[in-house]
Amino acid sequence: MENSEIYCPRCAWRPQAEDRWMCTPECGTVWNTFWTRGMCPGCAHQWRLTQCLACRGHSPHRHWYHFPPAQEHGGVRELKRTA
């Protein structure tokens, strides 16, 4: 997601591009879940929860995306859409 930071909502671990998750027990595809916002590219299963590879906790996928506070620009406040 544009302009967001991605990190575990439980322990603040930040996934790297080389990190991978497996679609199991569905199709077994291995990929970086943040490339597709949690949707498996092999079977199109939409994962609602994402497991942290550091603390092993599960959190809603959407809670991994953290947005900076809105900024003031010439008296107009910018709002970011969260999905």
MINUTOR-593858 format. One record per residue: residue number from 1; x, z, y of N, C-alpha, C in turn. Coordinates in nm, 4 decimals. Example, Ala and Ser with C-alpha at 12.3 -4.5 7.8 and 13.67 -1.06 7.14 Angstrom:
% residues 2
n,nX,nZ,nY,caX,caZ,caY,cX,cZ,cY
1,1.3190,0.7800,-0.5690,1.2300,0.7800,-0.4500,1.3200,0.7800,-0.3300
2,1.2850,0.7080,-0.2250,1.3670,0.7140,-0.1060,1.2900,0.7870,0.0030
This chain:
% residues 83
n,nX,nZ,nY,caX,caZ,caY,cX,cZ,cY
1,0.0852,0.0000,-0.1176,0.0000,0.0000,0.0000,0.0892,0.0000,0.1230
2,0.0565,-0.0888,0.2128,0.1378,-0.1074,0.3312,0.1407,0.0189,0.4166
3,0.2590,0.0490,0.4715,0.2800,0.1629,0.5603,0.2574,0.2983,0.4957
4,0.2595,0.3050,0.3644,0.2430,0.4329,0.2982,0.3712,0.4717,0.2281
5,0.3883,0.6010,0.2093,0.4958,0.6530,0.1267,0.4322,0.6899,-0.0058
6,0.5047,0.6659,-0.1144,0.4510,0.6956,-0.2471,0.5314,0.8105,-0.3048
7,0.4615,0.9193,-0.3346,0.5265,1.0320,-0.4015,0.4215,1.1183,-0.4708
8,0.4689,1.1932,-0.5708,0.3799,1.2775,-0.6508,0.3144,1.3829,-0.5630
9,0.1825,1.3953,-0.5692,0.1142,1.4955,-0.4889,0.1399,1.6383,-0.5378
10,0.1964,1.6533,-0.6573,0.2254,1.7866,-0.7110,0.3670,1.8339,-0.6786
11,0.4669,1.7456,-0.6990,0.6070,1.7896,-0.6852,0.6872,1.7075,-0.5843
12,0.6278,1.6052,-0.5245,0.6895,1.5195,-0.4228,0.7978,1.4265,-0.4776
13,0.8056,1.4093,-0.6100,0.8993,1.3126,-0.6688,0.8601,1.1725,-0.6241
14,0.9599,1.0912,-0.5910,0.9363,0.9550,-0.5429,0.9781,0.8537,-0.6492
15,0.8833,0.7745,-0.6992,0.9191,0.6732,-0.7985,1.0052,0.5634,-0.7371
16,1.0912,0.5078,-0.8194,1.1789,0.3988,-0.7793,1.1281,0.2687,-0.8408
17,1.1774,0.1562,-0.7932,1.1332,0.0256,-0.8429,1.1585,0.0094,-0.9922
18,1.2632,0.0726,-1.0448,1.2950,0.0578,-1.1870,1.2155,0.1506,-1.2791
19,1.1366,0.2426,-1.2252,1.0560,0.3329,-1.3072,0.9396,0.2572,-1.3707
20,0.9038,0.2973,-1.4914,0.7988,0.2270,-1.5665,0.7019,0.3256,-1.6313
21,0.5761,0.2801,-1.6450,0.4704,0.3514,-1.7138,0.4210,0.2610,-1.8260
22,0.3593,0.3199,-1.9275,0.3077,0.2406,-2.0393,0.1568,0.2547,-2.0472
23,0.0897,0.1449,-2.0691,-0.0554,0.1423,-2.0865,-0.0843,0.1838,-2.2308
24,-0.1089,0.3100,-2.2483,-0.1340,0.3623,-2.3823,-0.2502,0.4597,-2.3790
25,-0.3419,0.4532,-2.4677,-0.3419,0.3796,-2.5947,-0.4011,0.2401,-2.5835
26,-0.4150,0.1874,-2.4649,-0.4767,0.0558,-2.4475,-0.3886,-0.0557,-2.5055
27,-0.3151,-0.1314,-2.4236,-0.2459,-0.2529,-2.4720,-0.0952,-0.2388,-2.4905
28,-0.0334,-0.1326,-2.4399,0.1096,-0.1129,-2.4572,0.1982,-0.1798,-2.3533
29,0.1400,-0.2434,-2.2512,0.2192,-0.3064,-2.1458,0.3018,-0.2006,-2.0730
30,0.4245,-0.2353,-2.0374,0.5132,-0.1470,-1.9624,0.5374,-0.2117,-1.8258
31,0.5125,-0.1363,-1.7181,0.5283,-0.1896,-1.5816,0.5342,-0.0741,-1.4829
32,0.5632,-0.1053,-1.3580,0.5605,-0.0050,-1.2524,0.4184,-0.0011,-1.1984
33,0.3496,0.1084,-1.2216,0.2077,0.1207,-1.1869,0.1793,0.1043,-1.0375
34,0.2802,0.1272,-0.9531,0.2583,0.1161,-0.8092,0.2655,-0.0279,-0.7601
35,0.3102,-0.1194,-0.8437,0.3086,-0.2610,-0.8076,0.1664,-0.3157,-0.8082
36,0.0780,-0.2511,-0.8858,-0.0581,-0.3030,-0.9047,-0.1655,-0.2011,-0.8685
37,-0.1270,-0.0940,-0.7994,-0.2217,0.0130,-0.7623,-0.2916,0.0703,-0.8845
38,-0.2176,0.0810,-0.9957,-0.2702,0.1457,-1.1152,-0.3434,0.0560,-1.2129
39,-0.3461,-0.0740,-1.1888,-0.4148,-0.1643,-1.2814,-0.3124,-0.2279,-1.3757
40,-0.3377,-0.2159,-1.5057,-0.2472,-0.2734,-1.6044,-0.2509,-0.4255,-1.5963
41,-0.1342,-0.4900,-1.5829,-0.1313,-0.6362,-1.5774,-0.1549,-0.7006,-1.7142
42,-0.1490,-0.6219,-1.8205,-0.1694,-0.6764,-1.9542,-0.3155,-0.6839,-1.9955
43,-0.3934,-0.5801,-1.9626,-0.5328,-0.5758,-2.0082,-0.6325,-0.5473,-1.8963
44,-0.5836,-0.5311,-1.7734,-0.6662,-0.5043,-1.6547,-0.7352,-0.3682,-1.6578
45,-0.6863,-0.2762,-1.7415,-0.7404,-0.1395,-1.7392,-0.6993,-0.0745,-1.6077
46,-0.7947,-0.0149,-1.5368,-0.7665,0.0527,-1.4102,-0.7430,0.2004,-1.4382
47,-0.6187,0.2431,-1.4227,-0.5843,0.3828,-1.4454,-0.6217,0.4654,-1.3241
48,-0.7061,0.5641,-1.3432,-0.7489,0.6526,-1.2340,-0.6480,0.7650,-1.2134
49,-0.5811,0.8067,-1.3214,-0.4799,0.9118,-1.3142,-0.3427,0.8514,-1.3401
50,-0.2413,0.9053,-1.2729,-0.1038,0.8628,-1.2940,-0.0213,0.9861,-1.3263
51,0.0601,0.9753,-1.4321,0.1457,1.0867,-1.4711,0.2784,1.0779,-1.3971
52,0.3223,1.1903,-1.3430,0.4520,1.1975,-1.2770,0.5608,1.1991,-1.3836
53,0.6625,1.1157,-1.3657,0.7725,1.1110,-1.4608,0.8673,1.2287,-1.4437
54,0.8532,1.3052,-1.3367,0.9383,1.4224,-1.3135,0.8710,1.5514,-1.3622
55,0.7549,1.5855,-1.3060,0.6893,1.7122,-1.3411,0.5914,1.6990,-1.4574
56,0.5614,1.5747,-1.4990,0.4709,1.5427,-1.6098,0.3241,1.5742,-1.5800
57,0.2932,1.6146,-1.4565,0.1550,1.6400,-1.4192,0.0796,1.5099,-1.3968
58,-0.0529,1.5148,-1.4102,-0.1397,1.3997,-1.3864,-0.2159,1.4216,-1.2561
59,-0.2201,1.3192,-1.1733,-0.2935,1.3248,-1.0465,-0.3683,1.1943,-1.0278
60,-0.4787,1.1971,-0.9518,-0.5465,1.0715,-0.9208,-0.4476,0.9735,-0.8573
61,-0.4512,0.8495,-0.9025,-0.3548,0.7496,-0.8537,-0.3586,0.7390,-0.7019
62,-0.4753,0.7415,-0.6437,-0.4871,0.7249,-0.4986,-0.4215,0.8398,-0.4210
63,-0.4033,0.9550,-0.4852,-0.3406,1.0688,-0.4172,-0.1892,1.0551,-0.4054
64,-0.1315,0.9544,-0.4698,0.0123,0.9305,-0.4610,0.0507,0.8608,-0.3301
65,-0.0437,0.8003,-0.2611,-0.0165,0.7246,-0.1391,-0.0346,0.8167,-0.0184
66,0.0721,0.8326,0.0603,0.0702,0.9218,0.1752,0.0975,0.8394,0.3006
67,0.0096,0.8522,0.3980,0.0171,0.7739,0.5204,0.0677,0.8596,0.6361
68,0.1483,0.7997,0.7250,0.1928,0.8755,0.8428,0.0735,0.9056,0.9325
69,0.0864,1.0089,1.0152,-0.0234,1.0391,1.1081,-0.0489,0.9206,1.2006
70,-0.1724,0.9069,1.2458,-0.2075,0.8003,1.3398,-0.1243,0.8165,1.4663
71,-0.0862,0.7045,1.5251,-0.0031,0.7072,1.6448,-0.0812,0.6533,1.7637
72,-0.0466,0.7041,1.8814,-0.1084,0.6588,2.0059,-0.0359,0.5343,2.0567
73,-0.1097,0.4313,2.0946,-0.0525,0.3092,2.1517,-0.1353,0.2697,2.2724
74,-0.0864,0.3033,2.3918,-0.1547,0.2641,2.5144,-0.2968,0.3164,2.5224
75,-0.3198,0.4382,2.4763,-0.4524,0.4963,2.4822,-0.5432,0.4578,2.3662
76,-0.4952,0.3716,2.2780,-0.5759,0.3306,2.1632,-0.5134,0.3922,2.0382
77,-0.5928,0.4633,1.9652,-0.5425,0.5277,1.8439,-0.5603,0.4341,1.7263
78,-0.4529,0.4152,1.6489,-0.4583,0.3310,1.5297,-0.5065,0.4126,1.4114
79,-0.5974,0.3564,1.3350,-0.6460,0.4224,1.2146,-0.6054,0.3389,1.0950
80,-0.5625,0.4032,0.9895,-0.5231,0.3330,0.8670,-0.6327,0.3484,0.7637
81,-0.6637,0.2384,0.6975,-0.7624,0.2379,0.5910,-0.7009,0.2966,0.4652
82,-0.7729,0.3833,0.3932,-0.7169,0.4463,0.2745,-0.7728,0.3908,0.1454
83,-0.8507,0.2930,0.1485,-0.9040,0.2222,0.0306,-1.0429,0.2543,0.0024
